[in-house]
Amino acid sequence: MKLLIKLSIFLSLISIYACKGQGYKAPEFNKNAFLVDVRTPEEFAQGSVKGAINIPLNELENQIQKFEGKDTIVVFCRSGSRAATAQDILENKGFKNVINGGSWQSVNKKLK
């Protein structure tokens, strides 16, 4: 069991360093994208991306109609973790061209 855990950690570290070496670049999007901050309303109130709407992750499925007809959807949060979950939910609902923008600061930088 200990060997399996050590092997798992080792493989995780290798994949992290491999990604860094390949110069990962986040997907491109423009200012016409539907920008959705999936953080809590309290986090959103502390700062977000201009033009973004706040749909907290735990309310996403109840507000799915807001995504209909959008060409490009960019979801983001504090670090990208909740955005990844939001992306999975939306893609499982059949939405195409859903982008995990990562953190709200990263999305801000891309739009400037």
C-alpha positions in Angstrom: 0.0 0.0 0.0 2.8 2.4 0.9 4.5 1.6 -2.4 1.3 2.4 -4.3 1.0 5.8 -2.5 4.6 6.6 -3.3 4.2 5.6 -6.9 1.1 7.8 -7.2 2.9 10.8 -5.7 5.9 10.2 -8.0 3.7 10.0 -11.1 1.8 13.1 -10.1 5.0 15.1 -9.7 6.2 13.9 -13.1 3.0 15.1 -14.8 3.2 18.5 -13.1 6.8 19.0 -14.3 6.0 17.7 -17.8 3.1 20.2 -18.2 5.4 23.1 -17.1 8.0 22.1 -19.6 5.4 22.1 -22.4 4.5 25.7 -21.8 0.8 25.2 -21.1 -1.3 28.1 -22.4 -4.9 28.7 -21.4 -7.5 28.8 -24.2 -8.2 32.1 -25.9 -11.5 34.0 -25.6 -12.6 37.5 -26.3 -14.7 40.2 -24.6 -17.9 38.8 -26.3 -17.7 35.7 -24.2 -20.4 35.0 -21.5 -18.3 35.6 -18.4 -19.5 33.7 -15.3 -18.0 34.0 -11.8 -18.9 30.8 -9.9 -17.7 32.0 -6.5 -20.0 32.9 -3.7 -21.8 36.3 -3.7 -19.5 37.5 -0.9 -16.4 36.6 -2.9 -17.9 38.2 -6.0 -18.6 41.5 -4.1 -14.9 41.7 -3.3 -14.0 42.0 -6.9 -14.5 40.3 -10.2 -14.3 40.7 -14.0 -16.1 43.7 -15.5 -19.2 42.5 -17.3 -19.3 39.1 -15.5 -22.3 37.7 -13.8 -22.3 35.8 -10.6 -23.8 32.3 -10.6 -22.4 30.4 -7.6 -21.4 26.8 -8.3 -24.0 25.5 -6.0 -26.7 27.3 -8.0 -25.4 26.5 -11.4 -27.9 23.7 -12.3 -30.8 25.8 -11.1 -29.8 28.7 -13.5 -28.9 26.6 -16.5 -31.3 28.6 -18.8 -29.0 31.6 -18.5 -26.4 29.7 -20.5 -28.6 28.9 -23.5 -27.7 30.5 -26.8 -24.3 31.6 -25.6 -21.5 31.1 -28.2 -18.5 31.0 -25.7 -18.9 30.5 -22.0 -16.0 31.4 -19.7 -16.3 30.2 -16.1 -13.9 31.2 -13.4 -13.5 31.4 -9.6 -10.6 32.0 -7.2 -8.2 29.4 -8.4 -9.9 27.5 -11.3 -11.0 24.5 -9.2 -14.7 25.4 -8.9 -14.6 26.6 -12.5 -13.5 23.1 -13.6 -16.5 21.6 -11.8 -18.7 24.2 -13.5 -17.2 23.4 -16.9 -17.9 19.7 -16.3 -21.6 20.4 -15.3 -22.2 22.6 -18.4 -20.5 20.2 -20.8 -22.6 17.3 -19.4 -25.7 19.4 -20.1 -24.6 19.7 -23.7 -23.0 23.1 -23.8 -20.1 23.5 -26.2 -17.2 25.9 -26.1 -17.1 26.1 -22.3 -13.7 27.5 -21.1 -12.2 27.2 -17.6 -10.7 30.7 -17.3 -9.0 29.8 -14.0 -8.9 32.6 -11.5 -10.9 35.9 -11.9 -7.5 37.7 -12.0 -6.4 35.6 -14.9 -9.5 36.4 -16.8 -9.0 40.1 -16.1 -5.5 39.9 -17.5 -6.7 38.2 -20.7 -9.3 40.8 -21.3 -7.0 43.8 -21.0 
